[in-house]
Amino acid sequence: EEAVAAAAATVVETSAVAAVDDEMQKRAEGVEEEPPAQLKPTAATSSAATSSLVPAAAADASSHSNSGEAASVTPISTDVSEAVQIVDGDGEICKSFHQAMEQWAILRRGFEYNVVSILGAQSSGKSTLLNGVFGTTFAVMDETAGRGQTTKGIWVGKSTESATLIFDVEGTDGRERGEDKNFERKSSLFSLAMSQVLMINMLENDVGRYNAANYSIIKTILEMNLRLFVSAGKDPARKLLMFVLRDRASNTPLDSLSRIIVEDLHKIWADIHKPSQWQHSAVDDFFDVAFVTLAHKILTPQKFTDDVAQLRKRFNESDQPDYVWKAGDNYRPEVPVDGFMTYAENIWAIIKSNKDLDLPTQKELLSQFRCEEIATNILRDASQKLAELHAQVSDPNIAAVSTLGASFTDLLSTVVADYDLPAANYSSVVAAQRRALLLSTLEKEMQTVYTSQLRKLRKEALCSFERQFVAAVPEDSRSVVENFSKLTDAAVHSALDQFQSGEQSSLPDLAGLPAVSGFAEKWAEVALAELEDLRVAVLSRVSVARKAQIRLLSASIQREFVAEKLEPDLVNSYENVDDETWREIRESYSSCSKAALQRATTLLQGFDIEEAEKAAVLHEIEESLLACVMKTARENADNILQVMQRRFHKLFSNDESGRPRVWDADDDVPALFDLAREEAIKVIDVLAVVRLDPKYDQVTISDETSLQDVPEDLILLRLRDCKRAQNSFNDTAGLAYKAAMREREANTSRQHVPVLMVVLCCVLGFNEAIAVLQNPLLLLLILLCGAVAFFAHHTGLTRFLPDTGTLVSQLASLIRHGLTMLSAMADDKSATSPPPPSPSASSSARHPAAAAAASNKPKTE
């Protein structure tokens, strides 16, 4: 069907086919489709003769050679009715037909022409009939020379009375071709495809017979015409089948004869294989049928002449009631006449290349039957053995079959031997063809088993690879595997070698089987595909592991050189932010980067990766180091106020040894404050810009011009941010300065107590001292408070108190209150036990006011 479609496409490309398509499209648009008329046989009886056959025409035709060799070079005469050969006896197109068309002056008639063909048995008078009806000069049989083939191949002539091309086709059932019916089928199909009217020449006595009536050929050409030349989706062009019943002598009515033929046609149509779109069609959807009877030419020559003359009128006189071309467009030709030759060549090429018309002879049929029977029995036994092998190979619980190749070899040897021995008695061509088909079928079944074997071998090789690979590269390993590529390459090569070894052992040995060929090429493709799948699988596994190992390598180096070395160095550098900070950072970054890249380069040599991928890993490590520096710098820049305060307090609040400073009269607080503040303000310039490049060491944040050459991502603080941080720092530094001044004044006042105050305290606190000494608890409390105060003073803890003077006054008030309570307790005790009379008592009695003053004195004090 593909070959037919290609040939049909060639036909469509010709201008003739394009023209007919356009014409039919126009008529389809302008004419409403009508249902096809039912098949009705029409009988035509002979009438009085109006003209006689022309003996001279037949005589002239005998001068032309009918052999295949002479026909292809037949000269064109000036007689417009001269017949020419279009297809020779060997099935080749003759080029002289186009020259004849020019001589007939018919090339400019477009679609105004007709084509009539005739089919029938050899030596049945076909050429004589055509010469009598159309005035052509086809050669006729010379009865005196004996009966034999006259017309060889296909000849074409032109009617003398109309633009009608006449095809005279080689007769069927000739002894010259014997059992070879291929040309008969092809020439008959060609005649049907090219003609609007197909005349079927048959004897009256052959009606009701199958072979004599050429029903087998009619069945073949109807089926092949429907398959090859009737387009789907388009209304088929109708044709006229005109049955010419020769030697009419019986009393059987023509209606009965025509009814038999019509019934046979319907039966033939029902039996043929039809395309899906025409499954429910009938023969009358495509053909009209007409019947003509002719008298016996020898027994009743005048009656025969009259019948032929009447038939001529049906083709040439339009006023006849049974005029053939009255149907009009129904019998319209397919292509314009100027494209007829090209169309004929393409149609013949399609028919000639179609293998369905090449049917075998009886000997070939017998050979086909026996060879088919032999091959079927052998294939049944071989298929059973292959099924057992396939079940064994497909079993997931057992390993691959190591003896599969030997089993294949034994099976092929047995099959070839069992087939060749009985098949040698039949046609060698048929036997060879069927043996090739047998081996082809067997090869497909064997390939199924072979493919299953390869899949199992691939699975086993993959499992073996996985074991070796996991042993070399553990999945839970947290350390980088050195010599990764060497270990994985060994596992990959081992798996591939294992598969190829098993694959070679699964192939049959064809050295002793010359009849078997093609196995190696077909199976090599299957093996190559499975090998490629295995290679892809193992390399994919290696690729995943390689990427994981490279990620682990990068992470371990970053952890070692970033988290464990560079970050602590950066923290130490930012503890003392000064002019040397960025020099220290650069040294730490450079040393870590150099060591990390050298370490990574050494480890990456064992991975056998591309330079681009290696450069990407090194770049990632370098970027992580740089990111660590940038992150630390940005964090300190964001916390610049804390960094400044830390720097300030380290210089201002601590002494050279790092201990908290105790301010005394000898300390120059303003000078230390100015020094610490200047150092703290320098922190702003240090933290404002990332200075990994030494060329940025001279950049100052207060100089906008110097910042122009610095990339934006290296500027961490802008001028407004720096001023805001400096203002906040000045506030906190001022508070520290004030606290230091108060502490120094307090310490200075404690160190210079006046002597008068000491004497006054001794005189006025004498009674309280006596009271304390007399009360052990109070004495212990005072000693404890004194010890605490002494410790706090000497350790400098008093500077953390907001106001030392206030605390001292509060402590003195508490002590004074305690002494007052102790005096009151002593007075109460004296009151309960009256003292012995004394001179003062009598004095008090005599002076009551003085006594009252004396009793209130302790409270006042």
C-alpha positions in Angstrom: 0.0 0.0 0.0 2.9 2.4 0.6 4.3 1.6 -2.8 0.9 2.2 -4.3 0.5 5.5 -2.4 4.0 6.6 -3.7 3.1 5.8 -7.3 -0.3 7.4 -6.9 1.5 10.5 -5.6 3.5 10.6 -8.8 0.4 10.4 -10.8 -1.2 13.3 -8.9 1.9 15.4 -9.6 1.1 15.4 -13.3 -0.8 18.2 -14.9 -3.3 15.7 -16.3 -4.4 14.5 -12.9 -4.5 18.0 -11.5 -6.8 19.0 -14.3 -9.2 16.1 -13.8 -9.3 16.8 -10.1 -10.2 20.4 -10.7 -12.8 19.4 -13.2 -14.4 16.8 -11.0 -14.4 19.2 -8.1 -16.3 21.8 -10.1 -18.9 19.2 -11.2 -19.2 18.0 -7.6 -20.0 21.5 -6.4 -22.5 22.1 -9.2 -24.3 18.8 -9.4 -26.2 17.4 -6.5 -25.3 13.8 -5.6 -27.8 11.2 -6.6 -28.0 7.7 -5.3 -26.6 5.2 -7.8 -29.2 3.4 -9.9 -29.7 -0.3 -9.2 -27.9 -2.6 -11.6 -30.3 -3.4 -14.5 -29.1 -5.6 -17.3 -30.0 -4.1 -20.8 -30.4 -6.4 -23.7 -29.6 -5.3 -27.2 -30.8 -7.3 -30.1 -29.2 -7.1 -33.5 -30.8 -5.0 -36.2 -30.4 -4.8 -39.9 -26.9 -4.3 -41.1 -26.1 -0.8 -42.2 -22.5 -1.5 -43.2 -20.2 -4.4 -43.6 -16.9 -5.3 -42.1 -13.9 -4.0 -44.0 -11.8 -6.9 -45.1 -9.0 -4.6 -46.2 -8.5 -3.4 -42.7 -7.9 -6.9 -41.4 -5.6 -7.6 -44.3 -3.6 -4.5 -43.7 -3.2 -5.4 -40.0 -1.6 -8.7 -40.8 1.4 -6.8 -42.1 2.3 -5.6 -38.6 4.4 -7.8 -36.4 2.8 -8.8 -33.1 6.0 -9.9 -31.4 7.2 -8.1 -28.3 10.5 -7.2 -30.0 9.0 -5.8 -33.2 6.0 -4.1 -31.5 8.1 -1.6 -29.5 9.5 -0.1 -32.7 6.4 -0.2 -34.9 6.5 2.7 -37.3 3.6 5.1 -37.3 1.8 5.3 -40.7 -0.2 8.2 -42.0 -3.4 6.2 -41.5 -5.0 7.7 -38.4 -6.5 4.3 -37.4 -3.1 2.6 -37.3 -2.7 0.5 -34.1 0.4 0.8 -31.9 1.6 -1.2 -29.0 1.5 0.4 -25.5 2.7 -2.5 -23.4 4.8 -5.3 -24.9 4.6 -9.0 -24.0 7.3 -8.6 -21.4 5.3 -6.0 -19.5 7.4 -3.0 -20.6 5.9 0.4 -21.7 6.4 1.3 -25.4 7.3 4.9 -26.1 5.8 4.9 -29.6 2.3 5.5 -28.2 2.9 9.2 -27.6 3.9 9.7 -31.2 0.8 7.9 -32.4 -1.4 10.3 -30.2 0.2 13.2 -32.0 -0.5 11.6 -35.4 -4.2 11.0 -34.4 -4.6 14.8 -33.7 -6.3 14.0 -30.4 -4.0 15.7 -27.9 -6.0 19.0 -27.8 -9.4 17.5 -27.0 -9.0 17.8 -23.2 -11.6 15.5 -21.6 -13.6 15.1 -24.9 -12.5 11.5 -25.6 -13.3 8.0 -24.5 -11.5 4.7 -23.8 -12.8 1.2 -24.6 -11.1 -2.0 -23.8 -11.9 -5.7 -24.4 -11.1 -8.8 -22.4 -11.6 -12.4 -23.4 -10.1 -15.7 -24.1 -7.3 -16.1 -26.7 -8.5 -16.6 -30.3 -12.1 -15.7 -29.4 -12.4 -12.9 -32.0 -11.7 -9.9 -29.9 -9.6 -8.0 -32.5 -12.1 -8.9 -35.2 -14.9 -7.4 -33.2 -13.0 -4.2 -32.4 -12.0 -3.7 -36.1 -15.7 -4.2 -37.1 -17.1 -1.8 -34.4 -14.5 0.9 -34.4 -12.7 0.6 -37.7 -9.3 -0.2 -36.1 -6.6 -2.2 -37.7 -5.7 -4.7 -35.0 -4.2 -8.0 -36.3 -6.5 -10.9 -36.5 -5.7 -14.6 -36.5 -4.9 -16.4 -39.8 -6.9 -19.6 -39.5 -5.0 -21.2 -42.3 -1.8 -21.0 -40.3 -3.3 -22.6 -37.2 -4.7 -21.4 -34.0 -2.4 -19.5 -31.6 -1.6 -16.2 -30.0 -2.1 -13.2 -32.3 -2.2 -10.2 -29.9 0.8 -10.1 -27.6 0.8 -7.4 -24.9 -1.6 -4.5 -25.1 -2.3 -2.6 -28.4 -4.1 0.8 -28.8 -6.0 2.1 -31.8 -8.3 5.0 -32.5 -11.9 4.8 -33.7 -12.4 6.1 -37.2 -15.7 7.7 -36.3 -15.0 9.4 -32.9 -12.3 10.4 -30.4 -12.3 7.0 -28.8 -9.1 5.1 -27.9 -9.5 1.3 -28.2 -7.4 -1.1 -26.1 -6.9 -4.6 -27.6 -5.6 -6.8 -24.8 -3.8 -10.1 -25.1 -6.2 -13.0 -24.7 -6.5 -15.1 -21.6 -6.0 -18.8 -21.2 -3.3 -19.0 -23.9 -1.0 -22.0 -24.1 2.0 -19.6 -24.7 1.9 -18.4 -21.1 0.6 -21.7 -19.6 0.0 -21.6 -15.9 1.5 -18.1 -15.5 -1.5 -15.9 -15.1 0.3 -12.8 -13.8 0.3 -10.9 -17.1 -3.3 -11.7 -17.7 -4.3 -10.2 -14.3 -2.2 -7.1 -14.7 -3.2 -6.4 -18.3 -6.9 -6.9 -17.4 -6.6 -4.6 -14.3 -4.9 -2.0 -16.5 -7.7 -2.2 -19.0 -10.3 -1.7 -16.3 -8.4 1.2 -14.7 -7.9 3.0 -18.0 -11.3 2.5 -19.6 -14.8 3.9 -19.3 -16.2 0.8 -21.1 -14.8 -2.7 -20.6 -16.1 -5.2 -23.1 -16.0 -8.8 -21.9 -16.0 -11.1 -24.9 -17.3 -14.6 -24.0 -19.2 -17.4 -25.7 -22.9 -17.9 -25.0 -22.2 -21.5 -23.9 -19.7 -20.2 -21.3 -22.4 -18.4 -19.3 -22.7 -20.2 -15.9 -19.1 -21.5 -16.1 -16.4 -20.1 -13.8 -13.1 -20.5 -15.6 -14.4 -20.2 -19.2 -16.2 -17.0 -18.3 -13.0 -15.6 -16.8 -14.7 -15.0 -13.4 -11.4 -15.6 -11.6 -9.8 -12.7 -13.5 -12.9 -10.5 -13.1 -12.8 -11.1 -9.3 -9.1 -10.2 -9.1 -9.4 -7.0 -11.1 -12.5 -5.9 -9.3 -10.8 -6.3 -5.9 -7.5 -4.7 -7.0 -9.2 -1.8 -8.8 -11.1 -1.1 -5.6 -8.0 -1.3 -3.5 -5.6 0.6 -5.7 -7.6 3.1 -7.8 -10.8 4.1 -5.9 -10.0 7.0 -3.5 -11.6 7.1 0.0 -14.0 10.0 0.6 -14.7 10.6 -3.2 -17.5 9.3 -5.3 -16.1 6.6 -7.6 -16.2 7.1 -11.3 -18.7 4.7 -12.8 -17.7 2.3 -15.6 -19.7 0.2 -18.0 -19.2 -3.6 -18.1 -20.4 -4.7 -21.5 -20.7 -8.5 -21.8 -20.6 -9.5 -25.4 -22.1 -13.0 -25.8 -20.7 -14.6 -28.9 -22.0 -17.3 -31.1 -25.6 -16.8 -30.1 -27.5 -19.9 -31.2 -29.6 -21.2 -28.2 -33.2 -20.5 -27.3 -32.3 -19.3 -23.8 -33.8 -15.8 -23.3 -31.2 -13.1 -23.0 -32.9 -12.0 -19.7 -32.1 -15.4 -18.2 -28.5 -15.2 -19.4 -28.1 -11.7 -18.1 -29.7 -12.6 -14.8 -27.1 -15.4 -14.3 -24.2 -13.1 -15.0 -25.6 -10.4 -12.7 -26.0 -12.9 -9.9 -22.5 -14.1 -10.4 -21.2 -10.5 -10.3 -23.0 -9.9 -7.0 -21.5 -13.1 -5.6 -18.0 -12.2 -6.8 -18.4 -8.7 -5.2 -19.5 -10.2 -1.9 -16.5 -12.5 -1.8 -13.8 -9.9 -2.6 -11.8 -8.2 0.2 -12.9 -4.6 0.3 -11.3 -1.7 2.2 -13.1 -0.6 5.4 -14.8 2.4 3.7 -16.4 0.2 1.1 -17.3 -2.8 3.3 -21.1 -2.2 2.7 -20.9 -1.2 -0.9 -22.5 -3.1 -3.9 -21.2 -3.7 -7.3 -23.8 -1.4 -8.8 -22.2 1.5 -6.8 -19.3 1.4 -9.2 -20.5 -0.3 -12.5 -23.3 -0.4 -15.0 -23.8 -3.6 -16.9 -24.9 -4.1 -20.5 -25.4 -7.2 -22.6 -24.9 -7.7 -26.3 -25.3 -10.9 -28.3 -23.6 -11.6 -31.6 -24.4 -14.4 -34.0 -21.9 -17.0 -35.1 -19.4 -15.4 -37.6 -18.9 -18.6 -39.6 -22.3 -20.2 -39.5 -24.4 -17.0 -39.9 -21.9 -14.4 -41.3 -24.6 -11.9 -42.4 -26.3 -12.0 -39.1 -23.0 -11.5 -37.4 -22.3 -8.5 -39.7 -25.6 -7.0 -38.8 -25.1 -7.4 -35.1 -21.7 -5.7 -35.3 -23.1 -2.8 -37.2 -25.8 -2.4 -34.6 -23.2 -2.4 -31.9 -21.2 0.3 -33.8 -24.3 2.5 -33.7 -24.5 2.3 -30.0 -21.0 3.8 -29.7 -21.2 6.4 -32.5 -24.8 7.5 -33.0 -26.2 9.6 -30.2 -29.8 9.3 -31.4 -29.8 5.6 -30.6 -31.9 4.7 -27.5 -29.1 2.6 -26.1 -26.3 5.0 -27.0 -23.4 4.2 -24.8 -22.2 7.7 -24.0 -25.6 9.0 -23.1 -24.8 8.7 -19.5 -22.5 11.7 -19.9 -20.3 12.4 -16.9 -20.8 8.9 -15.5 -18.3 7.6 -18.1 -16.0 10.6 -18.1 -12.2 9.9 -18.4 -10.0 10.4 -15.4 -7.4 12.7 -17.0 -7.3 15.0 -20.1 -6.0 13.4 -23.2 -2.6 15.3 -23.2 -1.7 13.6 -19.9 -3.1 10.2 -20.8 0.3 8.6 -21.7 1.9 9.8 -18.4 -1.2 8.6 -16.5 -1.0 5.2 -18.3 2.7 4.8 -17.5 2.1 5.5 -13.8 -1.0 3.2 -13.6 1.0 0.4 -15.2 3.9 1.0 -12.8 1.5 0.6 -9.9 0.0 -2.6 -11.3 3.3 -4.1 -12.2 4.9 -3.5 -8.8 1.9 -4.9 -6.9 2.8 -8.4 -5.6 -0.8 -9.4 -4.9 -1.2 -10.0 -8.7 1.7 -12.4 -8.8 -0.1 -15.6 -7.9 1.7 -18.9 -7.9 1.4 -21.9 -10.2 0.1 -25.3 -9.1 3.7 -26.6 -8.5 4.4 -23.6 -6.4 1.2 -24.0 -4.5 2.1 -27.5 -3.6 5.6 -26.4 -2.6 4.2 -23.6 -0.5 1.7 -25.9 1.2 4.2 -28.6 2.1 7.0 -26.2 3.1 4.5 -24.3 5.2 3.4 -27.6 6.9 7.0 -28.7 7.5 7.9 -25.3 8.9 4.9 -25.1 11.1 5.6 -28.4 12.8 9.3 -27.6 13.3 8.4 -24.1 14.6 6.0 -25.6 17.1 8.6 -27.9 18.6 11.2 -25.1 18.6 8.8 -22.6 20.2 8.1 -25.1 23.0 11.9 -25.4 23.8 12.3 -21.7 23.6 9.4 -21.2 26.0 11.2 -23.5 28.5 14.4 -21.5 28.1 12.5 -18.2 28.5 10.9 -19.4 31.7 14.3 -20.4 33.1 15.8 -17.1 32.0 12.9 -15.0 33.4 12.9 -16.7 36.8 14.1 -14.0 39.3 15.3 -16.6 41.8 18.0 -18.1 39.7 21.1 -16.7 38.0 21.5 -16.1 34.3 21.7 -19.2 32.1 25.4 -19.7 31.3 24.7 -22.3 28.6 22.2 -20.2 26.7 24.4 -19.8 23.6 25.0 -23.5 23.3 21.3 -24.2 23.6 20.6 -21.7 20.8 23.2 -23.4 18.6 21.7 -26.8 19.1 18.2 -25.6 18.5 19.2 -23.8 15.2 21.1 -26.8 14.0 18.2 -29.1 14.6 15.7 -26.8 13.0 17.7 -26.3 9.8 18.4 -30.0 9.5 14.8 -31.0 10.1 13.6 -28.5 7.5 16.1 -29.0 4.7 15.7 -32.7 4.5 12.0 -33.0 3.5 11.8 -29.5 1.9 14.5 -30.6 -0.7 11.8 -32.5 -2.6 10.0 -29.3 -3.6 10.6 -26.0 -5.4 14.0 -24.7 -4.2 12.9 -21.1 -4.5 9.8 -21.7 -2.4 11.7 -23.9 0.1 14.4 -21.2 0.5 11.8 -18.5 1.0 9.9 -20.5 3.6 13.1 -21.4 5.4 14.0 -17.8 5.6 10.6 -17.0 7.0 11.0 -19.9 9.5 14.4 -18.7 10.6 13.1 -15.1 10.8 10.2 -16.2 13.1 12.5 -18.3 15.1 15.0 -15.5 15.4 12.4 -13.2 16.8 11.4 -15.7 19.5 15.1 -16.4 20.3 15.7 -12.7 20.5 13.0 -12.4 23.1 14.8 -15.0 25.2 18.2 -13.4 24.5 16.8 -10.0 25.6 15.6 -11.4 28.9 19.0 -13.0 29.4 20.7 -9.6 28.8 18.4 -7.9 31.2 19.3 -10.4 33.9 23.0 -10.1 33.1 22.7 -6.3 33.4 20.9 -6.6 36.7 23.6 -9.0 38.1 26.4 -6.8 36.8 24.7 -3.8 38.4 24.4 -5.6 41.8 28.1 -6.6 41.6 29.0 -3.1 40.8 27.0 -1.8 43.8 28.7 -4.1 46.2 32.2 -3.2 45.0 31.3 0.5 44.9 29.9 0.6 48.4 33.0 -1.1 49.7 35.1 1.6 48.1 32.9 4.5 48.9 30.7 3.9 52.0 27.4 5.8 51.9 27.7 6.9 55.5 31.3 8.1 55.2 31.9 11.6 56.6 35.5 11.8 55.3 36.6 12.4 51.8 37.6 9.2 49.9 41.0 9.7 48.4 41.7 8.2 44.9 37.9 8.2 44.2 38.2 7.9 40.4 40.7 5.0 40.6 38.4 3.0 42.9 35.2 3.8 41.0 36.7 3.1 37.6 37.8 -0.3 38.7 34.2 -1.0 39.8 32.7 0.3 36.5 35.1 -1.8 34.3 34.5 -4.9 36.4 30.7 -4.5 35.9 31.0 -3.9 32.1 33.4 -6.8 31.7 31.1 -9.1 33.6 28.1 -8.2 31.4 30.0 -8.5 28.1 31.4 -11.9 29.1 27.9 -13.2 29.8 26.5 -11.6 26.6 29.1 -13.4 24.5 28.3 -16.7 26.1 24.6 -16.2 25.3 25.2 -15.9 21.5 24.7 -18.9 19.2 27.6 -20.3 17.2 26.7 -19.8 13.6 30.0 -21.0 12.1 28.5 -24.3 11.0 25.2 -22.9 9.9 25.7 -21.0 6.6 21.9 -20.9 6.1 21.5 -18.8 9.2 22.5 -15.2 8.7 21.6 -11.8 10.1 21.5 -12.9 13.8 24.7 -11.2 14.7 23.7 -7.8 13.3 20.3 -7.8 14.9 21.4 -9.1 18.3 24.4 -6.8 18.4 22.0 -3.9 18.5 20.1 -5.4 21.4 23.3 -6.1 23.3 24.7 -2.7 22.6 21.5 -1.1 23.9 21.6 -3.1 27.1 25.3 -2.4 27.6 24.6 1.3 27.1 21.9 1.1 29.7 24.3 -0.6 32.2 27.0 2.0 31.5 24.5 4.9 32.0 23.3 3.3 35.3 26.8 2.8 36.8 28.1 6.1 35.6 25.0 7.9 37.0 25.7 6.2 40.3 29.3 7.3 40.2 28.3 10.8 39.2 26.0 11.1 42.2 28.6 9.8 44.6 31.3 12.0 43.1 29.1 15.1 43.6 28.4 14.0 47.2 32.1 13.5 47.8 33.0 16.9 46.3 30.4 18.6 48.5 31.8 16.7 51.5 35.3 17.9 50.5 34.2 21.5 50.2 32.3 21.4 53.5 35.2 19.7 55.4 37.7 22.3 54.1 35.4 25.2 54.9 34.9 23.7 58.4 38.6 23.3 58.9 39.8 26.6 57.5 36.8 28.9 58.0 35.1 27.8 61.2 38.1 26.5 63.0 40.8 28.8 62.0 39.8 32.0 60.2 36.8 32.9 62.4 38.8 32.7 65.7 41.6 34.8 64.1 39.0 37.4 63.0 37.5 37.5 66.5 40.9 38.1 68.0 41.6 40.8 65.5 38.4 42.6 66.3 39.0 42.4 70.1 41.6 45.2 69.7 40.5 47.4 66.8 43.4 49.7 65.8 45.4 50.6 62.8 46.9 47.1 62.6 43.6 45.3 62.5 43.2 45.0 58.7 46.8 44.0 58.3 46.2 41.1 60.7 43.0 40.2 59.0 44.7 40.1 55.6 47.5 37.9 56.9 44.9 35.5 58.4 42.8 35.5 55.3 45.8 35.0 53.0 47.3 32.1 55.0 43.9 30.3 55.4 43.1 30.8 51.7 46.4 29.5 50.5 46.3 26.5 52.8 42.7 25.7 52.0 43.1 25.9 48.2 46.3 23.8 48.4 44.5 21.2 50.4 41.5 21.1 48.1 43.7 20.9 45.0 45.5 17.9 46.4 42.2 16.1 47.2 40.6 16.9 43.9 43.3 15.2 41.9 41.8 11.9 43.0 38.4 12.7 41.4 39.4 13.1 37.7 37.1 15.9 37.0 37.2 18.6 34.4 39.2 21.7 35.0 36.1 23.9 34.9 34.5 21.8 37.7 37.7 21.9 39.7 37.9 25.6 39.4 34.3 25.9 40.5 35.1 24.0 43.7 38.1 26.1 44.5 36.1 29.2 43.8 33.4 28.1 46.2 36.0 27.5 48.9 37.6 30.9 48.3 34.2 32.5 48.3 33.4 30.9 51.7 36.6 32.4 53.1 35.8 35.8 51.7 32.2 35.5 52.9 33.5 34.8 56.4 35.6 38.0 56.4 32.7 40.0 55.0 30.2 38.6 57.5 32.5 39.3 60.5 33.3 42.8 59.2 29.6 43.6 58.7 28.6 42.3 62.1 31.2 44.5 63.8 30.1 47.4 61.6 26.5 46.9 62.7 27.7 46.9 66.4 30.1 49.7 66.0 28.9 51.5 69.2 29.7 48.4 71.3 33.1 48.0 69.6 33.9 51.7 70.4 32.8 51.4 74.0 34.8 48.2 74.4 37.9 50.0 73.0 37.2 53.0 75.2 36.7 51.1 78.4 39.8 49.0 77.8 41.9 52.1 77.7 40.1 54.3 80.2 38.6 52.1 82.8 41.4 49.5 83.0 45.0 50.0 83.8 48.0 48.6 81.9 47.6 45.2 83.5 44.0 45.0 82.5 42.6 45.4 86.1 39.9 48.0 86.9 41.3 51.4 87.5 40.9 53.0 91.0 40.9 56.7 90.6 43.0 58.7 93.1 44.4 62.2 93.3 47.5 61.2 91.3 45.5 60.1 88.2 45.1 62.5 85.3 41.5 61.7 84.3 41.1 64.3 81.5 44.2 63.1 79.7 43.3 59.5 79.9 39.8 60.3 78.8 41.0 62.2 75.7 43.4 59.4 74.8 40.8 56.7 75.1 38.2 58.7 73.2 40.6 59.3 70.3 41.4 55.6 70.1 37.7 54.7 70.2 36.9 57.2 67.4 39.6 55.6 65.2 37.5 52.4 65.3 35.0 54.2 63.0 37.4 54.4 60.1 38.7 50.9 60.6 35.2 49.4 60.5 33.6 51.6 57.9 35.4 50.0 54.9 36.6 46.5 54.1 40.3 46.7 53.5 41.4 43.3 52.3 43.1 45.2 49.4 46.0 47.3 50.9 45.2 50.1 48.4 42.2 51.0 50.6 44.3 51.5 53.7 44.4 55.3 53.2 40.7 55.6 52.7 38.9 57.7 55.4 35.2 57.8 55.9 35.2 61.5 56.4 36.8 62.0 52.9 34.1 61.4 50.3 36.6 61.8 47.5 38.6 58.8 48.7 35.5 56.7 48.7 34.8 57.1 45.0 37.2 54.3 44.0 35.9 51.9 46.6 33.2 49.4 45.4 29.8 49.7 47.0 29.9 46.2 48.6 33.1 47.1 50.5 31.6 50.2 52.1 30.0 49.1 55.3 29.2 52.5 57.0 28.3 55.8 55.5 29.2 59.2 57.0 25.8 59.7 58.6 26.0 56.3 60.3 29.5 57.1 61.6 28.3 60.5 63.0 25.3 58.8 64.7 27.6 56.2 66.3 30.1 58.9 67.4 27.3 61.0 69.0 26.0 58.0 70.9 29.5 57.1 72.0 30.2 60.6 73.3 27.2 60.4 75.5 28.3 57.1 77.1 31.9 58.3 77.4 30.8 61.5 79.1 29.0 59.4 81.8 32.1 57.4 82.4 34.2 60.5 82.6 31.8 62.0 85.3 31.9 58.8 87.3 35.6 58.8 87.3 35.8 62.4 88.5 33.4 61.7 91.4 35.4 58.6 92.4 38.6 60.5 92.4 37.1 63.3 94.5 35.7 60.8 97.0 38.9 59.0 97.3 40.8 62.3 97.7 38.4 63.4 100.6 38.8 60.2 102.5 42.6 60.4 102.4 42.6 64.0 104.0 40.5 63.9 107.3 41.1 67.0 109.6 42.6 66.3 113.1 39.9 68.5 114.8 37.3 66.2 113.4 39.1 63.2 114.8 39.3 64.8 118.3 35.7 65.9 118.2 34.5 62.4 117.1 36.4 60.9 120.1 35.0 63.3 122.6 31.4 63.2 121.4 31.4 59.4 120.7 32.9 58.4 124.1 29.5 57.4 125.6 28.6 55.5 122.4 31.9 53.7 122.4 31.4 52.7 126.1 27.9 51.5 125.1 29.2 49.5 122.2 31.9 47.9 124.3 29.3 46.9 126.9 27.0 45.2 124.2 28.8 42.3 122.5 26.3 41.9 119.7 26.5 45.5 118.6 30.3 45.3 118.8 30.3 42.3 116.6 28.0 44.1 114.1 30.2 47.1 113.9 33.3 45.0 113.4 31.6 43.1 110.6 30.5 46.3 108.8 33.9 47.8 109.2 35.6 44.7 107.7 33.2 44.9 104.7 33.9 48.6 104.2 37.6 48.1 104.5 37.5 45.2 101.9 35.4 47.2 99.5 37.6 50.2 99.8 40.9 48.4 99.2 39.4 46.3 96.3 38.0 49.3 94.5 34.4 48.1 94.7 33.2 51.3 96.1 33.5 52.9 92.6 30.6 50.9 91.4 28.3 52.6 94.0 26.4 55.5 92.5 27.3 57.9 95.5 29.8 56.8 98.1 29.2 59.8 100.3 25.5 59.1 100.6 26.2 55.5 101.5 28.6 56.6 104.3 26.1 59.1 105.7 23.4 56.4 105.7 25.8 54.0 107.4 26.6 56.6 110.0 22.9 57.3 110.6 22.3 53.6 111.1 25.2 53.4 113.6 24.0 56.5 115.4 20.4 55.1 115.6 21.8 51.8 117.0 23.8 53.7 119.7 20.7 55.7 120.7 18.7 52.5 121.1 21.5 51.0 123.3 21.5 54.1 125.5 17.8 53.9 126.0 18.1 50.3 127.0 20.8 51.2 129.5 18.5 53.9 131.0 15.7 51.5 131.3 17.9 49.1 133.2 19.1 51.9 135.6 15.4 52.8 136.2 14.5 49.3 137.3 17.3 49.2 139.9 17.7 52.6 141.6 21.2 53.6 142.2 22.4 54.4 145.8 22.0 58.0 146.8 24.7 60.3 145.7 25.6 63.9 146.1 24.1 64.5 142.7 20.7 63.3 143.7 20.4 65.7 146.4 21.6 68.3 144.0 18.8 67.2 141.6 16.3 67.5 144.2 17.3 70.9 145.0 17.5 71.8 141.2 14.7 70.1 139.3 15.4 71.9 136.0 19.0 70.8 135.9 17.9 67.2 136.6 15.5 67.3 133.6 18.2 68.6 131.4 20.6 65.9 132.5 18.1 63.2 131.8 17.5 64.4 128.2 21.2 64.8 127.4 21.8 61.3 125.9 18.9 61.5 123.6 20.0 64.9 122.4 23.4 63.7 121.7 
